[in-house]
Structure formats: structure tokens, C-alpha cells
């Protein structure tokens, strides 16, 4: 399953642990700090194929 995590940056530490746990169950997790560079546009990352498994 493909999972996109959206979160408040104040929750970053908790969300990182949650993302790693989801990965142990075989899920493909998109998490901004792992998959796109700081300051990069999410829509640009989607259109450039840097984020896979996302349906419009």
C-alpha cells in the first residue's frame, strides 16, 4: 500500500517513528523529509515522478 504522511513539523519525531513502523509492515511510505529536498515543490516532485504510487 502507498501511504502519504502529512503532518505538522512540530510532530516530526513522532511521524518519523510512525513512518518507519509502517515500512516494517511492507508499506511504501512517502514522507517529505525522505523523498523531496527542503524547499522543493510537492507538485513539482509529483509531476517529475519523484513520488511514485500517487493517484490523481
C-alpha positions, -999 to +999 in steps of 0.1 A: +000+000+000+012+035-008+009+059+021+014+097+021+021+112+055+011+148+061+020+163+094+028+194+115+065+199+117+063+200+154+052+163+152+082+153+130+099+130+156+067+110+162+058+109+125+093+096+116+089+067+140+054+060+126+067+060+090+094+035+099+069+013+116+046+013+085+076+004+064+082-027+086+048-039+076+057-035+039+040-002+031+055+023+007+056+055+027+060+090+012+074+112+038+087+147+028+120+146+046+129+114+030+116+118-005+119+155-015+145+182-008+139+211+016+121+239-002+112+217-032+076+220-045+054+190-037+035+195-070+068+196-089+080+164-072+048+147-082+050+158-118+087+148-121+079+113-109+099+116-077+069+104-058+056+071-070+023+053-065+003+085-062-031+086-079-047+118-090 
